[in-house]
Every structure is written in C-alpha cells, then in structure tokens.
Amino acid sequence: MSEVLTNSEGLANSEKQPLDEVMLAMDVVDTLRHHEKLVEHELDSDLRDEKLKEKLRKIYRTQGIEVPDHVLEEGVQALKEDRFSYKPPPEGLATRLARLYISRGRWGKWLLRLFVGFFLAWGIYHFMVAGPRAAMPDKIRSNYQAVWHTAQSDRARNVIKRINAQAETAVEKDDQKGMEKALSLFKEVQEVLNQQYSLRVVARPGEKSGVWRVPDVNSSARNYYIIVEPVGPGGKILEVPVTSEETGKKKVVSKWGVRVDRGVFERIGADKKNDGIIQNNILGEKKKGYLIPDYPAHVGGGTITSW
C-alpha cells in the first residue's frame, strides 16, 4: 500500500464511509496507478467510465475480490481529483530544517568531531602558546629582579641592565624570540652569580700546569697562561662557561688557561719542577654574586679554553 496524504475533502468522506470501503477505494487508486497504460488509454479516450470500471472488476476478480460499484466509482473519481496521493510540502526554511534534522545521523558525527577537534586545538594553543606568551612579561620582570638582587658587583649589574633593556624592547615589540633569549640570558647570569669556587692550578701527573702562546699581532712577544680548575665547596670540580680570548667563543669547561705575567708563570713552573707539588696553588677566588674570579694584580685575567 502506498504512503497516503489525504486532503480535507478526502478526510470528510472518510468520516462518512466505513473504514474498509475507504481502504478499498485507496487500493483501487493504487491499482490504477500501477496500471498506468490502462489509465492513460481509458481516461484520455472517449470511452465511458463504466468501461474502465469493468476492467477494474476483472482485475480484482482474478484476485478473488468483489468490489462494489460505488467503491470503483469512488476510486476512479479519487484518481481524477488526485486524492490519496502524496504531495510534498512546499520548499521553505521549515522544510530544509526538517530535512537537516532527519539527516542528523549522517552529519552529526562529523560535526561533533569538528567541535571536539576545534576545542582540543584551542586548548593546546591556549595552554602551550597563548598562555605562556601572555605570562612572558611578568616572567621577565621576576627573573630580572631575582638576578639583580643576587649581583654584588658593578660589572654584574651592568650586564643585567643590558639584558633587561633588550628584554623591554622585545616586550614592546611582542618579539617572542627576543623575550625567550632575554630569559635564557637571565638564567645563565644567575647560574654564574650563584657559583662559588677557588681557581686551583692543575698539577696532576701527565697534565700541563702552564702554556705559552705567540700572539698573532706580535710574533716577538709571548702570552703566558696557567691552567686552572674551579674547585667548589667540598672539593667538587665545577663546570664553568669561559670565553676564549683567542677565538671569542664561549665553552662550558672544567679547566682553562688564565693569562699571567711571565714572573708568575716561571715561579709556578719552578715550584712544580722542584718536587712535583705546587705549594701556592690557588690563583684566584670566585665569590657568589660576582661574574668573574678575583685575581691578584699580576694576573691579567684573559682566558683560553684549548692548548
């Protein structure tokens, strides 16, 4: 049986007729529709409706069904009036929304995945990028204040001021890389300021305690260096960032050469040659809050990291 949508007239008739006759009339209409050639031929010709109803009787008799004449008449008339047929609703916003709602099972899952992906991406961006970036200026200020309070020398404070000036410029320009670089420099300076050690002359068997170099600018001169190592509290050998005056490159090392006067170089050499032990083996002291060790007047302070 086909899907049925009745108009007001059909509904009124159905209230007056028994339900079985209405259903039978509907079946007659279906039969006529399924025999489209028959309908086109008979309704478009000059033959009387009686002839059409007779053919319908024969169709139903072959199925063992007796259909009253008034039911056949009702079916033929309903077909002419296009009753018992589905008429789609007119196109409009309500129709489109209804179709969209009906098809929600198909597009709803994709929409849900889209929303989940969007909020996940937003969360990652907020917590991994936007949040840390917004907090960067406060982080720079707190790091600046911490390292400033640690500094105990004018040299250290001047270095901190220069880094802070770079940081403020980066904040004004919203330069993420510039701000990250300033934070990294603050951290590096803080680590150096926190270090405390004595510079002990290396005197182990098989290791050099001093070297000399011929400078490129004056081939007739010599630069003398004593090899030292930083000994922290408790005797632990530390690793310290040192910039070579020969290459200008900074390296983190556990021993390096400190430039000294020739007299100091020869005195330490003679002391070691005497019995293999250097009696006065502390060349300088690095105190907390300072960037570089404090040396005696006869120590130049230039450094090398390889020899």
Buried (B, 14 or more C-beta within 10 A) or exposed (E): EEEBEBEEEBEEBBEEBEEEBBBBBBBBBBBBEEBEEBBEEBBEEEEEBEEBBEBBBEBBEEEEEEBEEEBBBBBBEBBEEEBBBEEEEEEEEEEEEEEEEEEEEEEEEEEEEEEEEEEEEEEEEEEEEEEEEEEBBEBBBEBBEEBBEBBBBEEBBEBBEEBBEBBBEBBEEEBEEBBBBBBEBBEBBBEBBEBBBBBBBBBEEEEBBBBEBEEEEEEEEEBBBBBBBBBBEEEEEBEBEBBBBBEEEEBEBEBBBBBBBEEBBEBBBEBBEEEEEBEEBEBBEBBEBBBBBEBEEEBBEBBBBEE
